[in-house]
Each structure stands twice: as C-alpha cells, then as structure tokens.
Amino acid sequence: MKTLIRKCVNCGKYTMKDKCPECGSETRNTDPLKYSPSDKFQKFRIKEKEDENNGENSS
Ligand SMILES: [Zn+2]
C-alpha cells in the first residue's frame, strides 16, 4: 500500500499536500524505501572492510 505522506522541507511538518499548510513551503515525499536499512548496512560493511584493510597496511 502506498501512502502519500509528504514532509515540509522548511518546518518538517507532515502533510499530504504539495505545499505545507503551516508555512507554505515545498514538501517532499517521504518514501521509506529510499532509506532502505539494507543499503545502510551495506555501506557500513564496506566501510568496515576498508578500515580493516587500512589497518593491515599500516601495521
Ligand atoms: Zn512548513
């Protein structure tokens, strides 16, 4: 199910409209799929690997 919750870029208020009812600023889609946790973990894993390699090289 797709929700149409948007968030004001200025005051951070959640709304379903293109413009914030509070301050009239632009709102953006808040699609949780864009911030997938798997991506985050993958980034962390890559960083960990890099850190590991750096440590090996320096010692
Ligand atoms: Zn606003």
N, CA, C, O and the ligand as a Tripos MOL2 file, in Angstrom:
@<TRIPOS>MOLECULE
protein
  237   235    60     0     0
PROTEIN
NO_CHARGES

@<TRIPOS>ATOM
      1 N           0.8410   -1.1940    0.0000 N.3       1 MET1
      2 CA          0.0000    0.0000    0.0000 C.3       1 MET1
      3 C           0.8770    1.2450    0.0000 C.2       1 MET1
      4 O           1.8120    1.3500    0.7930 O.2       1 MET1
      5 N           0.5840    2.1620   -0.8630 N.am      2 LYS2
      6 CA          1.4280    3.3600   -0.9820 C.3       2 LYS2
      7 C           0.7670    4.5310   -0.2680 C.2       2 LYS2
      8 O          -0.3970    4.8480   -0.5120 O.2       2 LYS2
      9 N           1.4980    5.1420    0.5820 N.am      3 THR3
     10 CA          0.9900    6.3190    1.2750 C.3       3 THR3
     11 C           1.5280    7.5750    0.6060 C.2       3 THR3
     12 O           2.5660    7.5510   -0.0560 O.2       3 THR3
     13 N           0.8200    8.6460    0.7880 N.am      4 LEU4
     14 CA          1.2070    9.8890    0.1310 C.3       4 LEU4
     15 C           1.6080   10.9410    1.1560 C.2       4 LEU4
     16 O           1.3280   12.1310    1.0060 O.2       4 LEU4
     17 N           2.2610   10.4680    2.1830 N.am      5 ILE5
     18 CA          2.6990   11.4170    3.2050 C.3       5 ILE5
     19 C           3.8890   12.2070    2.6930 C.2       5 ILE5
     20 O           4.8580   11.6490    2.1780 O.2       5 ILE5
     21 N           3.7950   13.4770    2.8430 N.am      6 ARG6
     22 CA          4.9000   14.3550    2.4400 C.3       6 ARG6
     23 C           5.3810   15.1550    3.6460 C.2       6 ARG6
     24 O           4.6900   15.2790    4.6570 O.2       6 ARG6
     25 N           6.5690   15.6820    3.5040 N.am      7 LYS7
     26 CA          7.1450   16.4070    4.6320 C.3       7 LYS7
     27 C           7.6420   17.7660    4.1630 C.2       7 LYS7
     28 O           8.2880   17.8820    3.1210 O.2       7 LYS7
     29 N           7.3330   18.7830    4.9410 N.am      8 CYS8
     30 CA          7.7560   20.1370    4.6120 C.3       8 CYS8
     31 C           9.2800   20.2460    4.7110 C.2       8 CYS8
     32 O           9.8830   19.8090    5.6910 O.2       8 CYS8
     33 N           9.8930   20.8390    3.6770 N.am      9 VAL9
     34 CA         11.3500   20.9680    3.6900 C.3       9 VAL9
     35 C          11.7840   22.0750    4.6410 C.2       9 VAL9
     36 O          12.9500   22.1470    5.0300 O.2       9 VAL9
     37 N          10.8510   22.9280    5.0100 N.am     10 ASN10
     38 CA         11.2080   24.0750    5.8510 C.3      10 ASN10
     39 C          10.9990   23.7770    7.3360 C.2      10 ASN10
     40 O          11.9290   23.8930    8.1340 O.2      10 ASN10
     41 N           9.7620   23.3890    7.7070 N.am     11 CYS11
     42 CA          9.4710   23.2310    9.1300 C.3      11 CYS11
     43 C           9.3590   21.7560    9.5220 C.2      11 CYS11
     44 O           9.2540   21.4340   10.7050 O.2      11 CYS11
     45 N           9.3790   20.8690    8.5360 N.am     12 GLY12
     46 CA          9.3720   19.4400    8.8540 C.3      12 GLY12
     47 C           8.0020   18.8900    9.1810 C.2      12 GLY12
     48 O           7.8970   17.7690    9.6770 O.2      12 GLY12
     49 N           6.9550   19.6400    8.9210 N.am     13 LYS13
     50 CA          5.6140   19.1760    9.2180 C.3      13 LYS13
     51 C           5.1740   18.1650    8.1630 C.2      13 LYS13
     52 O           5.4430   18.3280    6.9720 O.2      13 LYS13
     53 N           4.4980   17.1260    8.6210 N.am     14 TYR14
     54 CA          3.9990   16.1100    7.7020 C.3      14 TYR14
     55 C           2.6390   16.5220    7.1740 C.2      14 TYR14
     56 O           1.7730   16.9670    7.9280 O.2      14 TYR14
     57 N           2.4610   16.3700    5.8740 N.am     15 THR15
     58 CA          1.2070   16.7190    5.2390 C.3      15 THR15
     59 C           1.0180   15.8490    4.0110 C.2      15 THR15
     60 O           1.9300   15.1250    3.6130 O.2      15 THR15
     61 N          -0.1630   15.9170    3.4090 N.am     16 MET16
     62 CA         -0.3880   15.1840    2.1730 C.3      16 MET16
     63 C          -0.4630   16.1310    0.9850 C.2      16 MET16
     64 O          -0.7670   15.7120   -0.1320 O.2      16 MET16
     65 N          -0.1900   17.3870    1.2240 N.am     17 LYS17
     66 CA         -0.2850   18.3890    0.1660 C.3      17 LYS17
     67 C           1.0850   18.7570   -0.3840 C.2      17 LYS17
     68 O           2.1180   18.5070    0.2370 O.2      17 LYS17
     69 N           1.0580   19.3660   -1.5850 N.am     18 ASP18
     70 CA          2.3040   19.7680   -2.2130 C.3      18 ASP18
     71 C           2.9610   20.9190   -1.4800 C.2      18 ASP18
     72 O           4.1750   21.1130   -1.5440 O.2      18 ASP18
     73 N           2.1320   21.6760   -0.7830 N.am     19 LYS19
     74 CA          2.6860   22.8100   -0.0400 C.3      19 LYS19
     75 C           2.3080   22.6950    1.4260 C.2      19 LYS19
     76 O           1.2060   22.2640    1.7650 O.2      19 LYS19
     77 N           3.2160   23.0780    2.2720 N.am     20 CYS20
     78 CA          3.0000   22.9940    3.7040 C.3      20 CYS20
     79 C           1.8570   23.9110    4.1260 C.2      20 CYS20
     80 O           1.8690   25.0960    3.7940 O.2      20 CYS20
     81 N           0.8810   23.3930    4.8430 N.am     21 PRO21
     82 CA         -0.2230   24.2280    5.3100 C.3      21 PRO21
     83 C           0.2110   25.2000    6.3920 C.2      21 PRO21
     84 O          -0.4850   26.1770    6.6690 O.2      21 PRO21
     85 N           1.3300   24.9430    6.9890 N.am     22 GLU22
     86 CA          1.8030   25.8000    8.0750 C.3      22 GLU22
     87 C           2.5750   26.9990    7.5390 C.2      22 GLU22
     88 O           2.2650   28.1390    7.8830 O.2      22 GLU22
     89 N           3.5700   26.7540    6.7050 N.am     23 CYS23
     90 CA          4.4590   27.8320    6.2760 C.3      23 CYS23
     91 C           4.4500   28.0360    4.7630 C.2      23 CYS23
     92 O           5.0780   28.9690    4.2630 O.2      23 CYS23
     93 N           3.7370   27.1630    4.0220 N.am     24 GLY24
     94 CA          3.6020   27.3570    2.5820 C.3      24 GLY24
     95 C           4.8280   26.9310    1.7930 C.2      24 GLY24
     96 O           4.9270   27.2080    0.5970 O.2      24 GLY24
     97 N           5.7680   26.2540    2.4620 N.am     25 SER25
     98 CA          6.9710   25.8160    1.7670 C.3      25 SER25
     99 C           6.7090   24.5300    0.9960 C.2      25 SER25
    100 O           5.6800   23.8770    1.1670 O.2      25 SER25
    101 N           7.6460   24.1920    0.1640 N.am     26 GLU26
    102 CA          7.5780   22.9840   -0.6320 C.3      26 GLU26
    103 C           7.6500   21.7470    0.2680 C.2      26 GLU26
    104 O           8.3430   21.7490    1.2850 O.2      26 GLU26
    105 N           6.9300   20.7010   -0.1160 N.am     27 THR27
    106 CA          7.0170   19.4480    0.6390 C.3      27 THR27
    107 C           7.6110   18.3630   -0.2450 C.2      27 THR27
    108 O           7.5660   18.4420   -1.4730 O.2      27 THR27
    109 N           8.1610   17.3660    0.3960 N.am     28 ARG28
    110 CA          8.7780   16.2600   -0.3460 C.3      28 ARG28
    111 C           8.1870   14.9460    0.0970 C.2      28 ARG28
    112 O           7.7300   14.7900    1.2290 O.2      28 ARG28
    113 N           8.2100   14.0030   -0.8260 N.am     29 ASN29
    114 CA          7.7520   12.6530   -0.4980 C.3      29 ASN29
    115 C           8.6390   12.0430    0.5720 C.2      29 ASN29
    116 O           9.8600   12.2010    0.5570 O.2      29 ASN29
    117 N           8.0110   11.3550    1.4880 N.am     30 THR30
    118 CA          8.7940   10.6200    2.4770 C.3      30 THR30
    119 C           8.6030    9.1370    2.2050 C.2      30 THR30
    120 O           7.8020    8.4590    2.8480 O.2      30 THR30
    121 N           9.3510    8.6670    1.2520 N.am     31 ASP31
    122 CA          9.2560    7.2640    0.8760 C.3      31 ASP31
    123 C          10.2830    6.4620    1.6670 C.2      31 ASP31
    124 O          11.4830    6.6000    1.4280 O.2      31 ASP31
    125 N           9.8420    5.6330    2.5940 N.am     32 PRO32
    126 CA         10.7800    4.9020    3.4450 C.3      32 PRO32
    127 C          11.6590    3.9420    2.6490 C.2      32 PRO32
    128 O          12.7160    3.5320    3.1270 O.2      32 PRO32
    129 N          11.2300    3.5800    1.4410 N.am     33 LEU33
    130 CA         12.0230    2.6490    0.6520 C.3      33 LEU33
    131 C          13.3270    3.2920    0.1940 C.2      33 LEU33
    132 O          14.2980    2.5940   -0.1000 O.2      33 LEU33
    133 N          13.3500    4.6180    0.1340 N.am     34 LYS34
    134 CA         14.5670    5.2990   -0.2790 C.3      34 LYS34
    135 C          15.6540    5.1320    0.7750 C.2      34 LYS34
    136 O          16.8460    5.1620    0.4710 O.2      34 LYS34
    137 N          15.2250    4.9570    1.9990 N.am     35 TYR35
    138 CA         16.1930    4.8400    3.0860 C.3      35 TYR35
    139 C          16.2060    3.4030    3.5810 C.2      35 TYR35
    140 O          16.0630    3.1350    4.7740 O.2      35 TYR35
    141 N          16.3780    2.5040    2.6560 N.am     36 SER36
    142 CA         16.3610    1.0820    2.9800 C.3      36 SER36
    143 C          17.4760    0.7280    3.9500 C.2      36 SER36
    144 O          18.6260    1.1070    3.7290 O.2      36 SER36
    145 N          17.1630    0.0180    5.0100 N.am     37 PRO37
    146 CA         18.1740   -0.3520    6.0020 C.3      37 PRO37
    147 C          19.2660   -1.2270    5.4150 C.2      37 PRO37
    148 O          20.4030   -1.1930    5.8860 O.2      37 PRO37
    149 N          18.9430   -2.0050    4.4010 N.am     38 SER38
    150 CA         19.9500   -2.8910    3.8210 C.3      38 SER38
    151 C          21.0530   -2.0750    3.1620 C.2      38 SER38
    152 O          22.2250   -2.4470    3.2150 O.2      38 SER38
    153 N          20.6760   -0.9600    2.5400 N.am     39 ASP39
    154 CA         21.6750   -0.0940    1.9430 C.3      39 ASP39
    155 C          22.6250    0.4370    3.0050 C.2      39 ASP39
    156 O          23.8420    0.4730    2.8220 O.2      39 ASP39
    157 N          22.0380    0.8420    4.1050 N.am     40 LYS40
    158 CA         22.8150    1.3830    5.2100 C.3      40 LYS40
    159 C          23.8270    0.3490    5.7010 C.2      40 LYS40
    160 O          25.0090    0.6410    5.8830 O.2      40 LYS40
    161 N          23.3250   -0.8600    5.9060 N.am     41 PHE41
    162 CA         24.2050   -1.9090    6.4120 C.3      41 PHE41
    163 C          25.2980   -2.2250    5.4110 C.2      41 PHE41
    164 O          26.4400   -2.4950    5.7840 O.2      41 PHE41
    165 N          24.9360   -2.1880    4.1280 N.am     42 GLN42
    166 CA         25.9300   -2.4830    3.1130 C.3      42 GLN42
    167 C          27.0450   -1.4390    3.1670 C.2      42 GLN42
    168 O          28.2260   -1.7700    3.0610 O.2      42 GLN42
    169 N          26.6550   -0.1810    3.3310 N.am     43 LYS43
    170 CA         27.6300    0.8950    3.4280 C.3      43 LYS43
    171 C          28.5650    0.6450    4.6160 C.2      43 LYS43
    172 O          29.7840    0.7750    4.5090 O.2      43 LYS43
    173 N          27.9650    0.2870    5.7360 N.am     44 PHE44
    174 CA         28.7540    0.0450    6.9390 C.3      44 PHE44
    175 C          29.7320   -1.1050    6.7110 C.2      44 PHE44
    176 O          30.8870   -1.0590    7.1330 O.2      44 PHE44
    177 N          29.2370   -2.1270    6.0390 N.am     45 ARG45
    178 CA         30.0910   -3.2960    5.8260 C.3      45 ARG45
    179 C          31.2710   -2.9310    4.9440 C.2      45 ARG45
    180 O          32.3990   -3.3610    5.1860 O.2      45 ARG45
    181 N          30.9980   -2.1230    3.9050 N.am     46 ILE46
    182 CA         32.0860   -1.7160    3.0150 C.3      46 ILE46
    183 C          33.0990   -0.8780    3.7800 C.2      46 ILE46
    184 O          34.3080   -1.0460    3.6150 O.2      46 ILE46
    185 N          32.6020    0.0190    4.6130 N.am     47 LYS47
    186 CA         33.4860    0.8790    5.3820 C.3      47 LYS47
    187 C          34.3450    0.0490    6.3450 C.2      47 LYS47
    188 O          35.5410    0.2860    6.5140 O.2      47 LYS47
    189 N          33.6860   -0.9270    6.9640 N.am     48 GLU48
    190 CA         34.4240   -1.7950    7.8840 C.3      48 GLU48
    191 C          35.5580   -2.5070    7.1540 C.2      48 GLU48
    192 O          36.6680   -2.6370    7.6700 O.2      48 GLU48
    193 N          35.2530   -2.9630    5.9430 N.am     49 LYS49
    194 CA         36.2450   -3.6850    5.1610 C.3      49 LYS49
    195 C          37.4210   -2.7570    4.8500 C.2      49 LYS49
    196 O          38.5850   -3.1440    4.9650 O.2      49 LYS49
    197 N          37.0890   -1.5170    4.4510 N.am     50 GLU50
    198 CA         38.1380   -0.5510    4.1340 C.3      50 GLU50
    199 C          39.0080   -0.2840    5.3580 C.2      50 GLU50
    200 O          40.2350   -0.2460    5.2660 O.2      50 GLU50
    201 N          38.3680   -0.1020    6.4840 N.am     51 ASP51
    202 CA         39.1090    0.1600    7.7130 C.3      51 ASP51
    203 C          40.0360   -1.0060    8.0260 C.2      51 ASP51
    204 O          41.1790   -0.8140    8.4410 O.2      51 ASP51
    205 N          39.5290   -2.2110    7.8220 N.am     52 GLU52
    206 CA         40.3100   -3.3990    8.1030 C.3      52 GLU52
    207 C          41.5680   -3.4340    7.2360 C.2      52 GLU52
    208 O          42.6660   -3.7200    7.7140 O.2      52 GLU52
    209 N          41.3760   -3.1320    5.9330 N.am     53 ASN53
    210 CA         42.4930   -3.1470    5.0120 C.3      53 ASN53
    211 C          43.5120   -2.0720    5.3740 C.2      53 ASN53
    212 O          44.7190   -2.3080    5.3240 O.2      53 ASN53
    213 N          43.0200   -0.8990    5.7370 N.am     54 ASN54
    214 CA         43.9170    0.1830    6.1140 C.3      54 ASN54
    215 C          44.7620   -0.2270    7.3080 C.2      54 ASN54
    216 O          45.9650    0.0290    7.3650 O.2      54 ASN54
    217 N          44.0990   -0.8710    8.2610 N.am     55 GLY55
    218 CA         44.8280   -1.3000    9.4440 C.3      55 GLY55
    219 C          45.9230   -2.2900    9.0940 C.2      55 GLY55
    220 O          47.0230   -2.2370    9.6440 O.2      55 GLY55
    221 N          45.6140   -3.1860    8.1820 N.am     56 GLU56
    222 CA         46.6130   -4.1750    7.8020 C.3      56 GLU56
    223 C          47.7950   -3.5190    7.1150 C.2      56 GLU56
    224 O          48.9460   -3.8900    7.3460 O.2      56 GLU56
    225 N          47.4980   -2.5300    6.2610 N.am     57 ASN57
    226 CA         48.5490   -1.8680    5.5210 C.3      57 ASN57
    227 C          49.4750   -1.0640    6.4260 C.2      57 ASN57
    228 O          50.6840   -1.0030    6.1990 O.2      57 ASN57
    229 N          48.9020   -0.4560    7.4440 N.am     58 SER58
    230 CA         49.6980    0.4500    8.2520 C.3      58 SER58
    231 C          50.5490   -0.3090    9.2870 C.2      58 SER58
    232 O          51.5250    0.2300    9.8100 O.2      58 SER58
    233 N          50.1720   -1.5540    9.5700 N.am     59 SER59
    234 CA         50.9100   -2.2430   10.6230 C.3      59 SER59
    235 C          51.9380   -3.2160   10.1010 C.2      59 SER59
    236 O          52.6290   -3.8640   10.8870 O.2      59 SER59
    237 ZN          6.2500   24.0380    6.7380 Zn       60 ZN60
@<TRIPOS>BOND
     1     1     2 1
     2     2     3 1
     3     3     4 2
     4     3     5 am
     5     5     6 1
     6     6     7 1
     7     7     8 2
     8     7     9 am
     9     9    10 1
    10    10    11 1
    11    11    12 2
    12    11    13 am
    13    13    14 1
    14    14    15 1
    15    15    16 2
    16    15    17 am
    17    17    18 1
    18    18    19 1
    19    19    20 2
    20    19    21 am
    21    21    22 1
    22    22    23 1
    23    23    24 2
    24    23    25 am
    25    25    26 1
    26    26    27 1
    27    27    28 2
    28    27    29 am
    29    29    30 1
    30    30    31 1
    31    31    32 2
    32    31    33 am
    33    33    34 1
    34    34    35 1
    35    35    36 2
    36    35    37 am
    37    37    38 1
    38    38    39 1
    39    39    40 2
    40    39    41 am
    41    41    42 1
    42    42    43 1
    43    43    44 2
    44    43    45 am
    45    45    46 1
    46    46    47 1
    47    47    48 2
    48    47    49 am
    49    49    50 1
    50    50    51 1
    51    51    52 2
    52    51    53 am
    53    53    54 1
    54    54    55 1
    55    55    56 2
    56    55    57 am
    57    57    58 1
    58    58    59 1
    59    59    60 2
    60    59    61 am
    61    61    62 1
    62    62    63 1
    63    63    64 2
    64    63    65 am
    65    65    66 1
    66    66    67 1
    67    67    68 2
    68    67    69 am
    69    69    70 1
    70    70    71 1
    71    71    72 2
    72    71    73 am
    73    73    74 1
    74    74    75 1
    75    75    76 2
    76    75    77 am
    77    77    78 1
    78    78    79 1
    79    79    80 2
    80    79    81 am
    81    81    82 1
    82    82    83 1
    83    83    84 2
    84    83    85 am
    85    85    86 1
    86    86    87 1
    87    87    88 2
    88    87    89 am
    89    89    90 1
    90    90    91 1
    91    91    92 2
    92    91    93 am
    93    93    94 1
    94    94    95 1
    95    95    96 2
    96    95    97 am
    97    97    98 1
    98    98    99 1
    99    99   100 2
   100    99   101 am
   101   101   102 1
   102   102   103 1
   103   103   104 2
   104   103   105 am
   105   105   106 1
   106   106   107 1
   107   107   108 2
   108   107   109 am
   109   109   110 1
   110   110   111 1
   111   111   112 2
   112   111   113 am
   113   113   114 1
   114   114   115 1
   115   115   116 2
   116   115   117 am
   117   117   118 1
   118   118   119 1
   119   119   120 2
   120   119   121 am
   121   121   122 1
   122   122   123 1
   123   123   124 2
   124   123   125 am
   125   125   126 1
   126   126   127 1
   127   127   128 2
   128   127   129 am
   129   129   130 1
   130   130   131 1
   131   131   132 2
   132   131   133 am
   133   133   134 1
   134   134   135 1
   135   135   136 2
   136   135   137 am
   137   137   138 1
   138   138   139 1
   139   139   140 2
   140   139   141 am
   141   141   142 1
   142   142   143 1
   143   143   144 2
   144   143   145 am
   145   145   146 1
   146   146   147 1
   147   147   148 2
   148   147   149 am
   149   149   150 1
   150   150   151 1
   151   151   152 2
   152   151   153 am
   153   153   154 1
   154   154   155 1
   155   155   156 2
   156   155   157 am
   157   157   158 1
   158   158   159 1
   159   159   160 2
   160   159   161 am
   161   161   162 1
   162   162   163 1
   163   163   164 2
   164   163   165 am
   165   165   166 1
   166   166   167 1
   167   167   168 2
   168   167   169 am
   169   169   170 1
   170   170   171 1
   171   171   172 2
   172   171   173 am
   173   173   174 1
   174   174   175 1
   175   175   176 2
   176   175   177 am
   177   177   178 1
   178   178   179 1
   179   179   180 2
   180   179   181 am
   181   181   182 1
   182   182   183 1
   183   183   184 2
   184   183   185 am
   185   185   186 1
   186   186   187 1
   187   187   188 2
   188   187   189 am
   189   189   190 1
   190   190   191 1
   191   191   192 2
   192   191   193 am
   193   193   194 1
   194   194   195 1
   195   195   196 2
   196   195   197 am
   197   197   198 1
   198   198   199 1
   199   199   200 2
   200   199   201 am
   201   201   202 1
   202   202   203 1
   203   203   204 2
   204   203   205 am
   205   205   206 1
   206   206   207 1
   207   207   208 2
   208   207   209 am
   209   209   210 1
   210   210   211 1
   211   211   212 2
   212   211   213 am
   213   213   214 1
   214   214   215 1
   215   215   216 2
   216   215   217 am
   217   217   218 1
   218   218   219 1
   219   219   220 2
   220   219   221 am
   221   221   222 1
   222   222   223 1
   223   223   224 2
   224   223   225 am
   225   225   226 1
   226   226   227 1
   227   227   228 2
   228   227   229 am
   229   229   230 1
   230   230   231 1
   231   231   232 2
   232   231   233 am
   233   233   234 1
   234   234   235 1
   235   235   236 2
@<TRIPOS>SUBSTRUCTURE
     1 MET1         2 RESIDUE 1 A MET
     2 LYS2         6 RESIDUE 1 A LYS
     3 THR3        10 RESIDUE 1 A THR
     4 LEU4        14 RESIDUE 1 A LEU
     5 ILE5        18 RESIDUE 1 A ILE
     6 ARG6        22 RESIDUE 1 A ARG
     7 LYS7        26 RESIDUE 1 A LYS
     8 CYS8        30 RESIDUE 1 A CYS
     9 VAL9        34 RESIDUE 1 A VAL
    10 ASN10       38 RESIDUE 1 A ASN
    11 CYS11       42 RESIDUE 1 A CYS
    12 GLY12       46 RESIDUE 1 A GLY
    13 LYS13       50 RESIDUE 1 A LYS
    14 TYR14       54 RESIDUE 1 A TYR
    15 THR15       58 RESIDUE 1 A THR
    16 MET16       62 RESIDUE 1 A MET
    17 LYS17       66 RESIDUE 1 A LYS
    18 ASP18       70 RESIDUE 1 A ASP
    19 LYS19       74 RESIDUE 1 A LYS
    20 CYS20       78 RESIDUE 1 A CYS
    21 PRO21       82 RESIDUE 1 A PRO
    22 GLU22       86 RESIDUE 1 A GLU
    23 CYS23       90 RESIDUE 1 A CYS
    24 GLY24       94 RESIDUE 1 A GLY
    25 SER25       98 RESIDUE 1 A SER
    26 GLU26      102 RESIDUE 1 A GLU
    27 THR27      106 RESIDUE 1 A THR
    28 ARG28      110 RESIDUE 1 A ARG
    29 ASN29      114 RESIDUE 1 A ASN
    30 THR30      118 RESIDUE 1 A THR
    31 ASP31      122 RESIDUE 1 A ASP
    32 PRO32      126 RESIDUE 1 A PRO
    33 LEU33      130 RESIDUE 1 A LEU
    34 LYS34      134 RESIDUE 1 A LYS
    35 TYR35      138 RESIDUE 1 A TYR
    36 SER36      142 RESIDUE 1 A SER
    37 PRO37      146 RESIDUE 1 A PRO
    38 SER38      150 RESIDUE 1 A SER
    39 ASP39      154 RESIDUE 1 A ASP
    40 LYS40      158 RESIDUE 1 A LYS
    41 PHE41      162 RESIDUE 1 A PHE
    42 GLN42      166 RESIDUE 1 A GLN
    43 LYS43      170 RESIDUE 1 A LYS
    44 PHE44      174 RESIDUE 1 A PHE
    45 ARG45      178 RESIDUE 1 A ARG
    46 ILE46      182 RESIDUE 1 A ILE
    47 LYS47      186 RESIDUE 1 A LYS
    48 GLU48      190 RESIDUE 1 A GLU
    49 LYS49      194 RESIDUE 1 A LYS
    50 GLU50      198 RESIDUE 1 A GLU
    51 ASP51      202 RESIDUE 1 A ASP
    52 GLU52      206 RESIDUE 1 A GLU
    53 ASN53      210 RESIDUE 1 A ASN
    54 ASN54      214 RESIDUE 1 A ASN
    55 GLY55      218 RESIDUE 1 A GLY
    56 GLU56      222 RESIDUE 1 A GLU
    57 ASN57      226 RESIDUE 1 A ASN
    58 SER58      230 RESIDUE 1 A SER
    59 SER59      234 RESIDUE 1 A SER
    60 ZN60       237 GROUP 0 **** ****
